[in-house]
Amino acid sequence: MCLAVPAKVIEIRDALGKVELSGVTRDVSLMLLPEARVGDFVLVHAGFAMQIVDEQSAEETNALLAEMNGAPRTVI
């Protein structure tokens, strides 16, 4: 199973972006998503930003992922 996770774009340098997820930052390729801007939430898979998503969807997905790892339920 493949899983893309939402992360917030915090910096862009050419075709590379720095994204943040739960306090962790990493570099990702924006070659597939050149329209991404700082502040956007993007789905990241295998080091590539693949789709822009809205903030609410990103927060819900991250809450569900945290729940799968044992966090208390926050999404109804």
mmCIF file of the C-alpha atoms, coordinates in Angstrom:
data_MODEL
# 
_entry.id   MODEL 
# 
loop_
_atom_site.group_PDB 
_atom_site.id 
_atom_site.type_symbol 
_atom_site.label_atom_id 
_atom_site.label_alt_id 
_atom_site.label_comp_id 
_atom_site.label_asym_id 
_atom_site.label_entity_id 
_atom_site.label_seq_id 
_atom_site.pdbx_PDB_ins_code 
_atom_site.Cartn_x 
_atom_site.Cartn_y 
_atom_site.Cartn_z 
_atom_site.occupancy 
_atom_site.B_iso_or_equiv 
_atom_site.pdbx_formal_charge 
_atom_site.auth_seq_id 
_atom_site.auth_comp_id 
_atom_site.auth_asym_id 
_atom_site.auth_atom_id 
_atom_site.pdbx_PDB_model_num 
ATOM 1  C CA . MET A 1 1  ? 0.000   0.000  0.000   1.00 0.00 ? 1  MET A CA 1 
ATOM 2  C CA . CYS A 1 2  ? 1.242   3.469  -0.861  1.00 0.00 ? 2  CYS A CA 1 
ATOM 3  C CA . LEU A 1 3  ? 0.434   6.427  1.322   1.00 0.00 ? 3  LEU A CA 1 
ATOM 4  C CA . ALA A 1 4  ? 0.794   10.142 0.633   1.00 0.00 ? 4  ALA A CA 1 
ATOM 5  C CA . VAL A 1 5  ? 0.810   12.425 3.668   1.00 0.00 ? 5  VAL A CA 1 
ATOM 6  C CA . PRO A 1 6  ? -0.164  16.093 3.790   1.00 0.00 ? 6  PRO A CA 1 
ATOM 7  C CA . ALA A 1 7  ? 2.522   18.598 4.731   1.00 0.00 ? 7  ALA A CA 1 
ATOM 8  C CA . LYS A 1 8  ? 2.753   22.394 4.714   1.00 0.00 ? 8  LYS A CA 1 
ATOM 9  C CA . VAL A 1 9  ? 5.125   24.108 2.281   1.00 0.00 ? 9  VAL A CA 1 
ATOM 10 C CA . ILE A 1 10 ? 7.352   26.453 4.291   1.00 0.00 ? 10 ILE A CA 1 
ATOM 11 C CA . GLU A 1 11 ? 10.017  27.318 1.730   1.00 0.00 ? 11 GLU A CA 1 
ATOM 12 C CA . ILE A 1 12 ? 10.581  27.047 -2.030  1.00 0.00 ? 12 ILE A CA 1 
ATOM 13 C CA . ARG A 1 13 ? 13.915  27.062 -3.847  1.00 0.00 ? 13 ARG A CA 1 
ATOM 14 C CA . ASP A 1 14 ? 13.588  26.480 -7.592  1.00 0.00 ? 14 ASP A CA 1 
ATOM 15 C CA . ALA A 1 15 ? 11.915  23.056 -7.982  1.00 0.00 ? 15 ALA A CA 1 
ATOM 16 C CA . LEU A 1 16 ? 12.590  22.038 -4.373  1.00 0.00 ? 16 LEU A CA 1 
ATOM 17 C CA . GLY A 1 17 ? 10.346  22.777 -1.455  1.00 0.00 ? 17 GLY A CA 1 
ATOM 18 C CA . LYS A 1 18 ? 10.805  22.402 2.266   1.00 0.00 ? 18 LYS A CA 1 
ATOM 19 C CA . VAL A 1 19 ? 7.711   21.004 3.964   1.00 0.00 ? 19 VAL A CA 1 
ATOM 20 C CA . GLU A 1 20 ? 6.771   20.609 7.619   1.00 0.00 ? 20 GLU A CA 1 
ATOM 21 C CA . LEU A 1 21 ? 4.758   17.837 9.204   1.00 0.00 ? 21 LEU A CA 1 
ATOM 22 C CA . SER A 1 22 ? 4.389   17.539 12.982  1.00 0.00 ? 22 SER A CA 1 
ATOM 23 C CA . GLY A 1 23 ? 7.501   19.618 13.598  1.00 0.00 ? 23 GLY A CA 1 
ATOM 24 C CA . VAL A 1 24 ? 9.652   17.637 11.163  1.00 0.00 ? 24 VAL A CA 1 
ATOM 25 C CA . THR A 1 25 ? 10.929  19.300 7.995   1.00 0.00 ? 25 THR A CA 1 
ATOM 26 C CA . ARG A 1 26 ? 12.166  17.668 4.831   1.00 0.00 ? 26 ARG A CA 1 
ATOM 27 C CA . ASP A 1 27 ? 12.957  18.623 1.276   1.00 0.00 ? 27 ASP A CA 1 
ATOM 28 C CA . VAL A 1 28 ? 10.601  17.464 -1.458  1.00 0.00 ? 28 VAL A CA 1 
ATOM 29 C CA . SER A 1 29 ? 10.503  17.867 -5.211  1.00 0.00 ? 29 SER A CA 1 
ATOM 30 C CA . LEU A 1 30 ? 7.950   20.303 -6.583  1.00 0.00 ? 30 LEU A CA 1 
ATOM 31 C CA . MET A 1 31 ? 8.597   19.255 -10.194 1.00 0.00 ? 31 MET A CA 1 
ATOM 32 C CA . LEU A 1 32 ? 5.145   17.627 -10.394 1.00 0.00 ? 32 LEU A CA 1 
ATOM 33 C CA . LEU A 1 33 ? 3.456   20.613 -8.737  1.00 0.00 ? 33 LEU A CA 1 
ATOM 34 C CA . PRO A 1 34 ? 5.084   23.844 -9.946  1.00 0.00 ? 34 PRO A CA 1 
ATOM 35 C CA . GLU A 1 35 ? 2.006   25.865 -8.935  1.00 0.00 ? 35 GLU A CA 1 
ATOM 36 C CA . ALA A 1 36 ? 2.574   25.136 -5.215  1.00 0.00 ? 36 ALA A CA 1 
ATOM 37 C CA . ARG A 1 37 ? 3.237   28.202 -3.055  1.00 0.00 ? 37 ARG A CA 1 
ATOM 38 C CA . VAL A 1 38 ? 4.542   28.775 0.478   1.00 0.00 ? 38 VAL A CA 1 
ATOM 39 C CA . GLY A 1 39 ? 1.658   28.131 2.880   1.00 0.00 ? 39 GLY A CA 1 
ATOM 40 C CA . ASP A 1 40 ? -0.015  25.501 0.700   1.00 0.00 ? 40 ASP A CA 1 
ATOM 41 C CA . PHE A 1 41 ? -0.670  22.015 2.012   1.00 0.00 ? 41 PHE A CA 1 
ATOM 42 C CA . VAL A 1 42 ? 0.506   19.307 -0.370  1.00 0.00 ? 42 VAL A CA 1 
ATOM 43 C CA . LEU A 1 43 ? 0.305   15.533 -0.460  1.00 0.00 ? 43 LEU A CA 1 
ATOM 44 C CA . VAL A 1 44 ? 3.824   14.089 -0.357  1.00 0.00 ? 44 VAL A CA 1 
ATOM 45 C CA . HIS A 1 45 ? 4.760   10.607 -1.503  1.00 0.00 ? 45 HIS A CA 1 
ATOM 46 C CA . ALA A 1 46 ? 8.276   9.239  -2.046  1.00 0.00 ? 46 ALA A CA 1 
ATOM 47 C CA . GLY A 1 47 ? 9.811   12.709 -1.865  1.00 0.00 ? 47 GLY A CA 1 
ATOM 48 C CA . PHE A 1 48 ? 7.451   14.330 -4.384  1.00 0.00 ? 48 PHE A CA 1 
ATOM 49 C CA . ALA A 1 49 ? 4.623   16.815 -3.780  1.00 0.00 ? 49 ALA A CA 1 
ATOM 50 C CA . MET A 1 50 ? 1.759   15.401 -5.823  1.00 0.00 ? 50 MET A CA 1 
ATOM 51 C CA . GLN A 1 51 ? -1.386  17.444 -5.100  1.00 0.00 ? 51 GLN A CA 1 
ATOM 52 C CA . ILE A 1 52 ? -2.452  20.610 -3.293  1.00 0.00 ? 52 ILE A CA 1 
ATOM 53 C CA . VAL A 1 53 ? -5.073  19.989 -0.596  1.00 0.00 ? 53 VAL A CA 1 
ATOM 54 C CA . ASP A 1 54 ? -7.012  22.362 1.624   1.00 0.00 ? 54 ASP A CA 1 
ATOM 55 C CA . GLU A 1 55 ? -5.948  22.922 5.230   1.00 0.00 ? 55 GLU A CA 1 
ATOM 56 C CA . GLN A 1 56 ? -9.009  21.187 6.726   1.00 0.00 ? 56 GLN A CA 1 
ATOM 57 C CA . SER A 1 57 ? -8.395  17.998 4.735   1.00 0.00 ? 57 SER A CA 1 
ATOM 58 C CA . ALA A 1 58 ? -4.720  18.055 5.717   1.00 0.00 ? 58 ALA A CA 1 
ATOM 59 C CA . GLU A 1 59 ? -5.575  18.435 9.414   1.00 0.00 ? 59 GLU A CA 1 
ATOM 60 C CA . GLU A 1 60 ? -8.172  15.644 9.302   1.00 0.00 ? 60 GLU A CA 1 
ATOM 61 C CA . THR A 1 61 ? -5.764  13.269 7.560   1.00 0.00 ? 61 THR A CA 1 
ATOM 62 C CA . ASN A 1 62 ? -2.959  14.047 9.999   1.00 0.00 ? 62 ASN A CA 1 
ATOM 63 C CA . ALA A 1 63 ? -5.319  13.522 12.947  1.00 0.00 ? 63 ALA A CA 1 
ATOM 64 C CA . LEU A 1 64 ? -6.376  10.132 11.566  1.00 0.00 ? 64 LEU A CA 1 
ATOM 65 C CA . LEU A 1 65 ? -2.738  9.131  11.027  1.00 0.00 ? 65 LEU A CA 1 
ATOM 66 C CA . ALA A 1 66 ? -1.952  10.133 14.624  1.00 0.00 ? 66 ALA A CA 1 
ATOM 67 C CA . GLU A 1 67 ? -4.936  8.097  15.812  1.00 0.00 ? 67 GLU A CA 1 
ATOM 68 C CA . MET A 1 68 ? -3.590  5.055  13.962  1.00 0.00 ? 68 MET A CA 1 
ATOM 69 C CA . ASN A 1 69 ? -0.395  5.511  15.982  1.00 0.00 ? 69 ASN A CA 1 
ATOM 70 C CA . GLY A 1 70 ? -2.247  5.519  19.295  1.00 0.00 ? 70 GLY A CA 1 
ATOM 71 C CA . ALA A 1 71 ? -3.263  9.149  19.762  1.00 0.00 ? 71 ALA A CA 1 
ATOM 72 C CA . PRO A 1 72 ? -6.724  9.862  21.214  1.00 0.00 ? 72 PRO A CA 1 
ATOM 73 C CA . ARG A 1 73 ? -9.559  10.122 18.690  1.00 0.00 ? 73 ARG A CA 1 
ATOM 74 C CA . THR A 1 74 ? -10.103 13.713 17.509  1.00 0.00 ? 74 THR A CA 1 
ATOM 75 C CA . VAL A 1 75 ? -11.946 13.219 14.216  1.00 0.00 ? 75 VAL A CA 1 
ATOM 76 C CA . ILE A 1 76 ? -15.647 12.440 14.370  1.00 0.00 ? 76 ILE A CA 1 
# 
